Amino acid sequence: MSLTELGEQFQHLYEQSPMLFVEAMHYLLYTSHTFDASKRFSWAYAKVVDALWESSERVLDGTTSAQLVGMIVDEAAQTFKIPVEQVAFSKKSVRGVLNWLRALDPPVAQRQGKHETFRRRYFCPVPTFLWAVDFLYRLNETPYGVRLFLTEERIEQLCKLCVLDPSGLDNVLAMAKRMYDYERGEFFDYGTTGGFGR
């Protein structure tokens, strides 16, 4: 038995940077369904993350898990046109999503006393942000080198994928520019040149 090419890349990333490995796994789990509709586990993962993100802050308890399960089962039945009984999604599935979210750094799921709470983060690693930007380019079929206008919808997509509070976006943009500045021969730039807004 051997690893696929992607598996080998992830193994190498894990060996080089365990923190980025977790971020990359989150990215893969969140986005895979977008380009391959058969990856329904990814669709469910993204729906759970989006629901938590939309709540901004939420206690992670049995009630929350039950609500997420009910939401996913109902939406999956409608989206994929299958009977509710055939949707395989449970509290264990929610725990699987939460395990990856707990491992993110900075974390979005933290224990406080007896309760665990989900909170959007105010910063994410720059590579995670750049993967999210790349996702938007591919999703919108925009050629690299063409500026991608950050509409409210795209900002929300970026923030959901990065599990980032929108108030932290400007700091992440500035850090990405500092680390990967196009004017220094790198590949990232942003600004208002040639249009309105960022």
C-alpha angles and dihedrals in degrees: 000000000000139000123260118243089262090048090053090050091052092047090052091048090050091052093047101038121004090185093057090044089063091047090049092049090051089050092049094046091047099047109030095091092057093071099025115040091193090071095086093158086066091050090053092045091053092047092054092047091047092049091051092045091051090055090054091204126022138165109242104222139128092282092054091047091050091049092050092048091050092048094049094046092050095045093045092052090051097041098045097032095235131133115269090240090063095056108103103205126123144156087281088060090053090049089054091055091046091052090062092043091051090055095054116109115248086033125231097194116057136167117238113182108307095346136070116216134198115220129169112247124240095215136027132187111279094238089057090053092048091050087053091050089049089051090055091050091052094042092052093038089233115162115241111259093038113107114247111216110227102228120182089260093052092046089053091048091051093047094047093049091047091039084232129155108237090235088067096053097091091054092050091047090051092047092049090051091048093051101037105024113174090212089062092053096271127116110249132085138149137178145113099277112133096011149025124285124004 
